[in-house]
Amino acid sequence: MERIVHLGHELAKAVEELGA
């Protein structure tokens, strides 16, 4: 479960950079 949360944060971070 912790890995999924970590991946979610990394994904959100990447999406933010792409959307910026």
C-alpha atoms as one frame of an Amber mdcrd trajectory, in Angstrom:
protein
   0.000   0.000   0.000   2.818   2.405   0.864   4.344   1.922  -2.574   1.070
   2.834  -4.260   0.889   6.043  -2.233   4.490   6.834  -3.097   3.852   6.194
  -6.796   0.772   8.390  -6.597   2.836  11.272  -5.250   5.497  10.799  -7.916
   2.819  10.668 -10.620   1.119  13.820  -9.336   4.513  15.533  -9.261   5.218
  14.535 -12.867   1.749  15.635 -14.000   2.255  19.013 -12.342   5.555  19.531
 -14.177   3.991  18.511 -17.493   1.000  20.777 -16.951   3.141  23.712 -15.866
